[in-house]
């Protein structure tokens, strides 16, 4: 196990395809499988009309009014997936949820450049609405749906909470939110930044499309995570939310710092014997009574 931490330190925060592949190699053999926790799995349920509007539900053998964790994957706004049967990621998140006594849900969403801002936020909202109406059939409690996003997925979750592209005056049915190494403050990026494929190139709209101000005013329980070896822009994004939240409320947001992890290992670790985040996430979710 110490070799894994040593290798992660060596990879540092380069966030290149080679780093992602090397990190994946470390965690694939350690990924928690749904079969190992006796999960019942319902795959590729349609929550909308687009081919990417699909989600998987992971449930314990016996379930009844359990907290629900909806996980939204990352992928730089142009890629990523919830995973198919037999894939280590992100079936590990569904398996972890079941082991914790929750209903786990993993979803896909429409991708840029074909689908630009605010399509991701709209898709998260659509999936939440579907779960609110349907999850009781699978043993979940519609009143305790926690939405958790990673990277671009966290940006989409934040956009949903900010109601970007959603009906004016509407509220998200999420009871709580977990935002893992997300993108919230577009003004921290230089011109030509890669995420303009989703957010667009008109810098005059950065403030409108950022989520810092809404997150500072968020009125549901929220937990942010950041990893030691996240690239610098992700630390700056969290710092922007941190500053705004303290200015607004005089209180720091709840933050789970992941020592030794990089941008992708933070989710690949979930449920493994090396998991340093799962217990803290579960404790946060269990507070919802």
WOBEL-V444906 format. One record per residue. N is the residue number from 1. RES is the residue in one small letter. SS is DSSP state (2 for helix, 1 for strand, 0 for the rest). PHI is phi as a letter, one per 20 degrees, with the letter a starting at -180 (NA if undefined). BURIAL is # if it has 9 or more other ideal C-beta (glycine too) atoms within 8 Angstrom, else .. Layout:
<<N RES SS PHI BURIAL> <N RES SS PHI BURIAL>>
This chain:
<<1 x 0 NA .> <2 x 2 f .> <3 x 2 f .> <4 x 2 f #> <5 x 2 f #> <6 x 2 f .> <7 x 2 f #> <8 x 2 f #> <9 x 2 f #> <10 x 2 f .> <11 x 2 f #> <12 x 0 l .> <13 x 0 d #> <14 x 0 f .> <15 x 0 l .> <16 x 0 d .> <17 x 2 g .> <18 x 2 f .> <19 x 2 f #> <20 x 2 f #> <21 x 2 f .> <22 x 2 f #> <23 x 2 f #> <24 x 2 g #> <25 x 2 f .> <26 x 2 f #> <27 x 2 d #> <28 x 2 g .> <29 x 0 f .> <30 x 0 d #> <31 x 0 f #> <32 x 0 f #> <33 x 0 e #> <34 x 0 f #> <35 x 2 f .> <36 x 2 f .> <37 x 2 d #> <38 x 0 m .> <39 x 0 f #> <40 x 1 e .> <41 x 1 c #> <42 x 1 d .> <43 x 1 d .> <44 x 1 l .> <45 x 1 f #> <46 x 1 e .> <47 x 0 d #> <48 x 0 a #> <49 x 0 e .> <50 x 0 f .> <51 x 0 g .> <52 x 0 e #> <53 x 0 e #> <54 x 1 c #> <55 x 1 b #> <56 x 1 d #> <57 x 1 d #> <58 x 1 d #> <59 x 1 c #> <60 x 0 f #> <61 x 0 g .> <62 x 0 c .> <63 x 0 c #> <64 x 0 a .> <65 x 0 l .> <66 x 1 e #> <67 x 1 g #> <68 x 1 d #> <69 x 1 d #> <70 x 1 e #> <71 x 1 d #> <72 x 1 d #> <73 x 0 f #> <74 x 0 e #> <75 x 0 q #> <76 x 0 m #> <77 x 0 m #> <78 x 0 d #> <79 x 0 b .> <80 x 0 n #> <81 x 0 a .> <82 x 0 f #> <83 x 0 o #> <84 x 0 d .> <85 x 0 g .> <86 x 0 n .> <87 x 0 f .> <88 x 0 f #> <89 x 0 c #> <90 x 0 d #> <91 x 2 f #> <92 x 2 f #> <93 x 2 f #> <94 x 2 f #> <95 x 2 f #> <96 x 2 f #> <97 x 2 g #> <98 x 2 f #> <99 x 2 f #> <100 x 0 e #> <101 x 0 n .> <102 x 0 d #> <103 x 1 e #> <104 x 1 e #> <105 x 1 c #> <106 x 1 d #> <107 x 1 c #> <108 x 0 d #> <109 x 0 b #> <110 x 0 f #> <111 x 0 d #> <112 x 0 f #> <113 x 0 e .> <114 x 0 f .> <115 x 0 c .> <116 x 0 e #> <117 x 0 g #> <118 x 0 d #> <119 x 2 g #> <120 x 2 f #> <121 x 2 f #> <122 x 2 f #> <123 x 2 f #> <124 x 2 f #> <125 x 2 f #> <126 x 2 f #> <127 x 2 f #> <128 x 2 f #> <129 x 2 f #> <130 x 2 f #> <131 x 2 f #> <132 x 2 g #> <133 x 2 e .> <134 x 2 d .> <135 x 2 f #> <136 x 2 f #> <137 x 2 f .> <138 x 2 d #> <139 x 0 n #> <140 x 1 e #> <141 x 1 e #> <142 x 1 g #> <143 x 1 e .> <144 x 1 c #> <145 x 1 e #> <146 x 1 d #> <147 x 1 d #> <148 x 1 c #> <149 x 1 c #> <150 x 1 c #> <151 x 0 l #> <152 x 2 g #> <153 x 2 f #> <154 x 2 f #> <155 x 2 f #> <156 x 2 f #> <157 x 2 f #> <158 x 2 f #> <159 x 2 f #> <160 x 2 f #> <161 x 2 f #> <162 x 0 e #> <163 x 0 m #> <164 x 0 f #> <165 x 0 m #> <166 x 0 e #> <167 x 0 g .> <168 x 0 g .> <169 x 0 n .> <170 x 0 f .> <171 x 0 c .> <172 x 0 f #> <173 x 0 f #> <174 x 0 f #> <175 x 0 e #> <176 x 1 a #> <177 x 1 c #> <178 x 1 c #> <179 x 1 d #> <180 x 1 d #> <181 x 0 l #> <182 x 0 e #> <183 x 0 d #> <184 x 0 c #> <185 x 0 d #> <186 x 2 f #> <187 x 2 f .> <188 x 2 e .> <189 x 0 d .> <190 x 0 f .> <191 x 0 g .> <192 x 0 n .> <193 x 0 f .> <194 x 0 f .> <195 x 0 f #> <196 x 2 f #> <197 x 2 f #> <198 x 2 d #> <199 x 2 e #> <200 x 0 n #> <201 x 0 e .> <202 x 0 e .> <203 x 2 f .> <204 x 2 f .> <205 x 2 d #> <206 x 2 g #> <207 x 2 f .> <208 x 2 f .> <209 x 2 e #> <210 x 0 f #> <211 x 0 c #> <212 x 2 g #> <213 x 2 f .> <214 x 2 f #> <215 x 2 f #> <216 x 2 f #> <217 x 0 d .> <218 x 0 g #> <219 x 0 d .> <220 x 0 d #> <221 x 1 g #> <222 x 1 b #> <223 x 1 c #> <224 x 1 d #> <225 x 1 c #> <226 x 1 b #> <227 x 1 d #> <228 x 1 g #> <229 x 1 d #> <230 x 0 f #> <231 x 0 g .> <232 x 2 g .> <233 x 2 g #> <234 x 2 f #> <235 x 2 f #> <236 x 2 f #> <237 x 2 f #> <238 x 2 f #> <239 x 2 f .> <240 x 2 f #> <241 x 2 f #> <242 x 2 g #> <243 x 2 f .> <244 x 2 f #> <245 x 2 f #> <246 x 2 f #> <247 x 2 f .> <248 x 2 f .> <249 x 2 d .> <250 x 0 m .> <251 x 0 c .> <252 x 0 f .> <253 x 0 f #> <254 x 1 f #> <255 x 1 c #> <256 x 1 d #> <257 x 1 e .> <258 x 1 d #> <259 x 1 f .> <260 x 1 n #> <261 x 1 e #> <262 x 1 d #> <263 x 0 f #> <264 x 0 d #> <265 x 2 f #> <266 x 2 f #> <267 x 2 e #> <268 x 2 f #> <269 x 0 f #> <270 x 0 g #> <271 x 0 n #> <272 x 0 e #> <273 x 0 f .> <274 x 0 e #> <275 x 0 f #> <276 x 0 d #> <277 x 0 d #> <278 x 2 g #> <279 x 2 f .> <280 x 2 f .> <281 x 2 f #> <282 x 2 f #> <283 x 2 f .> <284 x 2 f #> <285 x 2 f #> <286 x 2 f .> <287 x 0 f .> <288 x 0 e #> <289 x 0 d .>>
